[in-house]
Amino acid sequence: MAETVTPSGTSGSLLISLEPLLRAWLPRQRWFAGKGRPITGFTPVTVTELLPPDGRLGLHHLLLRVHQPPAPGAPPHPGDCYQLLVGAREALPPRLAPALIGHVTEGPLAGRTVYDALYDPRPAEVLLEALRTRARVGGLRFERDPRQEIRAGLVARLMTAEQSNSSVVYGDTFILKLLRRVVPGVNPDLELPLALAREGCPRVPAPTGWLHAEPGGEPYVLAVLQPYVSGASDGWELALRELAKGEDFVAEARALGRATAEVHTALARALPAVTLGHAQLELLVDGMTERLAAAAQAVPALRPYERGLRSAYTALADLAAEGRTWTAQRVHGDLHLGQCLRSPSGEWALIDFEGEPARPLAERRMPQPPVRDIAGMLRSFDYAAHATTPPAPDWAHSCRAAYCSGYAEASGRDPRTDPVLLRAYETDKAVYEVVYEARHRPDWLPVPLSAIRRLAASDPT
């Protein structure tokens, strides 16, 4: 492997030649967060050559800051940083047509075709080999757990169902999650699974390897390699299959509640917890109230329920004012059925601890009441029940109850015994869903609105 890490010279001309192609290609990618705003420029963070372009295949790893005008009403922003793996060939075979970025006419790759190299097994295998050998390439650091073996020669295939990141499976043995939009700092998608592995928690696959860099002295986690649960069922897909067959999901929901509680218990042992008193709860309630006001402004259908929804937050504030406290700890942060895998043996695992990618990293790493995760899962059962025709609200009600019961069995704490806190967090999640659906999937808007009507009632049950 050779490397280039400066924005001048060869790498400078490389970026100049790629810029017009990337301006057109990036906005078409599902993981690009700046859709609807023009790209005004690029700033290289690192440019690293993994395979020299003088052979049949060239390969560059890029961290690029993408400059765009801020969204309406948003403050100025330095631009999001994206991770790209750019391959270069004289011509693309038909199987790589979906990966095409464009044809280069100048610079060091002139006359070649560049493409998203994760679609191509050979470049993807370069990453696994670098992790296996703990390679150092330019500013890139490939690390692995010395207690876990990475066998050479595993064949790579890109998973096509990703949204905010990209994943590659190696021989049904490992899965590499390559983060697309990256931010400096300690990423919970590596931090929390490592902490859970130290606690011996079997509910989360222990990281086998990871890729990081420190451009300008700031740490970036770029990718995480974990064991692949072969034959596992995604919780969302499994729930929809059971619904389609007219089967209940109560046993699975209860088991999933137990798995969630085991992860929360292990996280509480592994990382510091804090007590939320009046001052902290006041800030939390203020944030929820502000999000509700902004959502009602953006989605008129929410306005008739605004007053009732706000009562969910004021009820929590009232308890805090009376001296009630809650424990906060590290949690998953974005838990729903799609973040859960059931193995062929019937065991549940939780994955994807990145949190909500749109939220700042510091916020995603803050201790939260565990009920935040629980509220997310309860909303997910509701979504699954409305994804079938006709909707199955009784199915959702049974799953929600079973999940809470399973959580209580493993933790000794039933989230339903704290209805004010649970209602506040579920309301906050449903308000977020209303805004998301109104912007991206208007046909789904009735799903969170049905929950909004329930949550706006004064009785939290």
C-alpha positions in Angstrom: 0.0 0.0 0.0 1.2 3.5 -0.8 -0.2 6.7 0.6 -0.7 10.4 0.0 -2.1 12.6 2.8 -1.5 16.2 1.7 -4.0 18.3 -0.2 -1.3 19.6 -2.5 0.6 18.0 -5.3 -0.8 14.7 -6.6 -3.7 14.6 -4.2 -4.6 18.2 -5.0 -4.9 17.4 -8.7 -6.8 14.2 -7.8 -9.4 16.2 -5.9 -9.7 18.9 -8.6 -10.3 16.1 -11.2 -12.9 14.4 -9.0 -14.8 17.5 -7.8 -17.3 17.9 -10.7 -18.1 14.2 -10.6 -18.6 14.2 -6.8 -20.9 17.3 -7.0 -23.3 15.2 -9.2 -22.8 11.8 -7.5 -22.9 12.7 -3.7 -26.5 14.1 -3.6 -27.8 10.9 -5.1 -26.5 8.7 -2.3 -29.0 7.6 0.4 -26.5 8.4 3.1 -25.8 12.0 2.0 -27.4 14.3 4.5 -27.4 17.6 2.6 -30.0 16.8 -0.1 -31.8 19.8 -1.5 -28.9 22.2 -1.0 -26.2 22.8 -3.6 -22.6 21.7 -3.0 -20.4 24.8 -3.2 -17.0 23.2 -2.6 -14.8 20.5 -1.0 -12.0 20.7 1.5 -9.8 17.5 1.9 -9.4 16.3 5.4 -7.2 13.3 4.4 -6.5 11.6 1.0 -4.9 8.2 1.4 -3.8 5.9 -1.4 -4.5 2.3 -0.6 -3.7 0.8 -4.0 -1.6 2.7 -6.6 -3.4 3.6 -9.8 -0.7 2.2 -12.1 -2.1 -1.3 -11.9 -5.5 -2.6 -13.1 -7.2 -1.3 -10.0 -6.5 1.9 -8.1 -8.0 2.7 -4.6 -8.1 5.9 -2.6 -9.6 6.6 0.8 -11.0 10.1 1.2 -12.3 12.2 4.1 -13.9 15.2 2.4 -15.6 18.2 4.0 -18.5 19.1 1.8 -19.5 22.8 1.8 -23.2 23.8 1.3 -25.3 26.8 2.2 -27.0 26.2 5.6 -30.5 25.0 5.8 -33.2 27.7 6.2 -33.0 29.1 9.7 -29.9 27.2 10.6 -26.7 28.8 11.7 -23.5 28.8 9.5 -21.9 25.3 9.4 -18.3 24.4 8.4 -19.7 21.5 6.3 -20.2 17.8 6.9 -17.3 15.4 6.6 -17.9 12.3 4.5 -15.9 9.1 4.1 -15.4 7.8 0.5 -13.6 4.7 -0.8 -13.0 5.6 -4.5 -11.9 2.8 -6.9 -10.4 3.5 -10.3 -10.5 1.1 -13.3 -9.9 1.5 -17.1 -13.5 0.3 -17.5 -16.3 -0.9 -15.2 -17.7 -4.4 -15.7 -21.5 -4.5 -15.9 -21.8 -5.8 -12.3 -20.3 -2.5 -11.0 -22.6 -0.2 -13.0 -24.6 0.9 -9.9 -21.3 2.0 -8.3 -20.3 4.4 -11.1 -19.1 7.9 -10.0 -17.9 9.0 -13.4 -15.1 9.2 -16.0 -12.0 11.3 -15.2 -10.6 13.5 -17.9 -7.6 15.1 -16.1 -5.2 14.6 -13.2 -3.5 11.4 -12.1 -6.6 9.2 -12.9 -7.2 10.7 -16.4 -8.8 8.2 -18.7 -10.0 6.0 -15.9 -13.5 5.3 -14.5 -14.0 6.0 -10.8 -16.6 4.3 -8.7 -17.8 3.5 -5.1 -15.3 0.8 -4.3 -17.4 -0.9 -1.6 -19.4 -2.5 -4.4 -16.3 -4.3 -5.5 -15.1 -7.3 -3.5 -11.4 -6.8 -4.2 -11.2 -3.2 -2.7 -13.4 -4.3 0.2 -11.1 -7.2 0.9 -8.2 -4.7 1.1 -9.9 -3.2 4.1 -10.3 -6.6 5.9 -6.7 -7.5 5.2 -5.6 -4.2 6.7 -7.6 -4.9 9.8 -6.2 -8.4 10.0 -2.6 -7.2 9.9 -3.2 -4.0 12.0 -1.9 -1.9 9.1 -0.8 1.8 9.3 -1.4 3.6 6.0 -0.8 7.3 6.1 -3.0 8.6 8.9 -5.3 5.6 8.8 -5.0 3.2 11.8 -6.5 -0.3 11.4 -6.9 -2.0 14.7 -8.3 -5.4 15.9 -8.9 -7.2 19.1 -5.9 -9.6 19.4 -8.1 -12.2 21.1 -10.2 -12.5 17.9 -8.9 -14.1 14.8 -9.6 -12.7 11.3 -9.1 -15.3 8.7 -7.5 -14.2 5.4 -9.3 -14.7 2.1 -13.0 -14.1 3.2 -15.1 -13.0 0.2 -16.8 -9.6 0.5 -20.3 -8.5 -0.5 -21.9 -5.1 0.0 -25.3 -5.1 1.8 -27.8 -3.0 -0.1 -30.3 -2.2 2.6 -28.3 0.5 4.5 -29.4 4.0 4.9 -27.1 6.3 6.8 -23.9 4.1 6.5 -22.6 1.2 4.4 -22.0 -2.3 5.5 -19.9 -5.1 3.9 -20.2 -8.8 4.9 -17.2 -11.0 4.7 -17.9 -14.7 4.1 -20.9 -14.7 6.6 -18.2 -14.4 9.3 -17.8 -10.6 9.8 -19.7 -7.4 9.0 -17.9 -4.1 8.5 -19.9 -1.0 9.1 -18.3 2.0 7.3 -19.5 5.3 8.7 -20.3 7.7 5.9 -20.9 11.1 7.7 -18.2 11.2 10.3 -17.6 13.6 13.2 -14.6 13.9 15.5 -14.8 12.4 19.0 -15.5 9.1 20.7 -18.2 7.4 18.6 -20.7 5.4 20.7 -21.0 2.8 17.9 -17.5 1.6 19.0 -17.4 2.9 22.6 -20.5 1.1 23.9 -20.0 -2.3 22.2 -16.4 -2.3 23.6 -17.7 -1.5 27.1 -20.3 -4.2 26.8 -17.7 -6.7 25.7 -15.6 -5.9 28.8 -18.7 -6.7 30.9 -19.2 -10.0 29.1 -22.7 -9.0 27.8 -23.7 -11.5 25.1 -26.5 -9.4 23.7 -24.2 -7.2 21.6 -21.6 -8.6 19.1 -18.1 -7.6 20.4 -16.0 -5.5 18.0 -13.4 -7.5 16.2 -11.6 -4.5 14.6 -12.0 -0.9 13.8 -10.6 1.9 11.6 -9.7 5.3 13.0 -7.7 8.4 12.1 -6.6 11.6 13.8 -6.4 14.3 11.2 -5.4 17.6 12.9 -5.2 15.7 16.2 -8.9 15.1 16.3 -10.0 11.4 16.6 -12.4 10.0 14.0 -13.9 6.5 14.2 -14.4 5.5 10.6 -15.5 1.8 10.6 -16.3 -1.0 13.0 -15.9 -4.8 12.3 -18.1 -7.2 14.2 -19.1 -10.9 14.0 -21.9 -11.5 11.5 -24.9 -13.2 12.9 -25.5 -15.6 10.0 -29.2 -16.5 9.4 -30.4 -13.8 11.8 -33.7 -12.1 11.3 -34.1 -8.3 11.5 -36.7 -7.5 14.2 -38.7 -5.3 11.9 -38.9 -7.9 9.1 -39.7 -10.7 11.6 -42.5 -8.7 13.1 -44.0 -7.9 9.7 -43.8 -11.6 8.7 -45.6 -12.7 11.9 -48.3 -10.0 11.3 -48.8 -11.1 7.7 -49.4 -14.7 8.9 -51.8 -13.5 11.6 -49.4 -14.7 14.4 -48.9 -12.8 17.6 -45.4 -11.5 18.6 -45.9 -11.7 22.4 -43.1 -14.2 23.2 -40.6 -12.4 21.0 -41.5 -9.0 22.4 -41.1 -10.4 25.9 -37.7 -11.8 25.0 -36.7 -8.6 23.4 -37.6 -6.7 26.6 -35.4 -9.0 28.6 -32.5 -8.5 26.1 -32.9 -4.7 26.4 -32.8 -4.8 30.2 -29.7 -7.0 30.1 -27.9 -4.4 27.9 -29.0 -1.5 30.1 -27.9 -3.4 33.2 -24.5 -4.1 31.7 -24.1 -0.4 30.5 -24.9 0.8 34.0 -22.1 -1.4 35.4 -19.6 -0.4 32.7 -20.0 3.4 32.5 -20.9 6.1 35.0 -24.5 6.9 35.8 -25.8 10.2 37.1 -28.8 11.5 39.0 -31.2 13.9 37.3 -32.5 16.4 39.8 -34.7 19.4 39.4 -32.2 21.5 37.4 -31.4 18.7 34.9 -35.0 17.8 34.4 -35.9 21.4 33.8 -33.4 21.5 30.9 -34.7 18.2 29.6 -38.3 19.4 29.7 -37.4 22.7 28.1 -35.8 20.8 25.2 -38.9 18.6 24.7 -41.2 21.7 24.9 -39.1 23.5 22.3 -39.2 20.6 19.9 -42.9 20.4 20.3 -43.4 24.1 19.5 -41.1 23.8 16.4 -42.9 20.7 15.2 -46.4 22.3 15.6 -45.1 25.3 13.6 -43.9 22.9 10.8 -46.8 20.5 10.8 -50.2 22.1 11.1 -51.9 18.7 11.8 -50.1 18.7 15.2 -51.5 22.0 16.4 -54.9 20.7 17.8 -53.0 18.4 20.1 -50.2 20.8 21.2 -51.7 21.8 24.5 -52.4 18.2 25.5 -49.0 17.0 24.5 -47.4 19.8 26.5 -49.1 18.5 29.6 -46.9 15.3 29.3 -43.9 17.5 29.8 -45.4 19.8 32.5 -46.4 16.7 34.5 -42.8 15.6 34.5 -41.6 19.0 35.5 -44.1 19.0 38.4 -42.7 15.8 39.7 -39.1 17.2 39.5 -40.2 20.3 41.3 -41.5 18.1 44.1 -38.1 16.6 44.6 -38.4 13.5 42.4 -35.1 12.3 40.9 -34.2 9.8 38.2 -31.1 7.9 37.3 -29.6 8.5 33.9 -27.0 6.2 32.2 -25.6 5.4 28.8 -28.3 3.9 26.5 -28.7 2.7 22.9 -30.1 6.1 21.9 -32.1 5.0 18.8 -33.7 1.7 19.7 -36.3 0.2 17.4 -37.1 -3.2 15.9 -34.7 -2.6 13.0 -31.8 -2.4 15.5 -32.4 -5.9 16.8 -31.4 -9.2 15.4 -32.8 -12.6 16.4 -30.4 -15.5 15.8 -31.6 -18.9 14.4 -31.3 -20.2 18.0 -33.8 -17.6 19.1 -31.5 -15.2 21.0 -31.9 -11.4 20.5 -29.0 -9.1 19.9 -28.9 -5.3 19.8 -26.9 -3.5 17.1 -26.1 0.0 15.8 -25.2 2.0 18.9 -24.5 5.2 16.9 -27.6 6.9 18.2 -29.6 9.3 16.1 -27.0 10.5 13.6 -28.7 13.9 13.1 -28.0 14.8 16.8 -24.7 16.2 17.9 -22.2 13.6 19.1 -21.9 15.1 22.6 -25.7 14.8 23.0 -25.6 11.2 21.8 -23.1 10.4 24.5 -25.0 12.0 27.3 -26.5 9.7 30.0 -30.2 9.3 29.6 -33.0 7.6 31.5 -33.2 4.0 30.1 -36.9 4.7 29.4 -35.7 6.7 26.3 -34.8 3.3 24.6 -38.0 1.7 25.9 -40.2 4.5 24.4 -38.4 4.1 21.1 -39.2 0.3 21.0 -42.9 0.9 22.0 -43.2 3.3 19.1 -41.7 0.7 16.8 -44.3 -1.9 17.8 -46.9 0.7 16.9 -45.3 1.3 13.5 -45.2 -2.4 12.7 -48.9 -2.7 13.6 -49.8 0.1 11.2 -47.6 -1.3 8.4 -50.2 -4.1 7.7 -53.7 -3.8 6.2 -55.8 -3.4 8.1 -53.8 -2.0 11.0 -53.6 -4.2 14.1 -53.7 -1.9 17.2 -54.4 -4.9 19.5 -51.3 -6.6 18.2 -49.2 -3.5 19.1 -50.9 -3.3 22.6 -50.0 -6.9 23.3 -46.4 -6.5 22.2 -45.9 -3.3 24.2 -47.2 -5.0 27.3 -45.1 -8.1 26.8 -42.0 -6.0 26.1 -42.4 -4.1 29.4 -43.0 -7.3 31.2 -39.9 -8.9 29.8 -37.9 -5.8 30.7 -39.2 -6.0 34.3 -38.3 -9.7 34.5 -34.7 -9.0 33.7 -34.2 -5.7 35.5 -36.7 -5.7 38.4 -38.1 -2.4 37.1 -41.3 -2.2 35.1 -41.2 1.0 33.0 -45.0 1.2 33.3 -44.7 2.0 37.0 -43.3 5.4 36.0 -46.0 6.4 33.6 -45.2 10.2 33.7 -41.6 9.7 32.5 -42.6 7.1 30.0 -45.4 9.3 28.5 -43.0 12.3 28.2 -40.4 10.3 26.3 -42.9 8.5 24.1 -44.5 11.9 23.3 -41.1 13.4 22.4 -40.5 10.4 20.1 -43.9 10.7 18.4 -43.5 14.4 17.9 -40.2 13.7 16.1 -41.9 11.1 14.0 -44.6 13.5 12.9 -42.0 15.9 11.6 -40.1 13.2 9.8 -43.1 11.7 8.1 -44.5 15.0 7.1 -41.2 15.8 5.4 -40.2 12.5 3.9 -43.2 10.0 3.9 -46.5 11.8 4.1 -48.4 8.6 3.6 -47.1 7.4 6.9 -48.1 10.6 8.8 -51.3 8.9 10.2 -49.2 6.4 12.2 -47.6 8.9 14.6 -50.7 11.0 14.6 -52.7 8.1 16.0 -50.2 8.0 18.9 -50.3 11.7 19.2 -54.1 11.6 19.9 -53.6 9.0 22.6 -50.6 10.8 24.2 -52.4 14.1 24.2 -54.9 12.7 26.7 -54.4 13.7 30.3 -54.2 10.0 31.4 -50.7 8.7 30.6 -51.9 5.2 30.4 
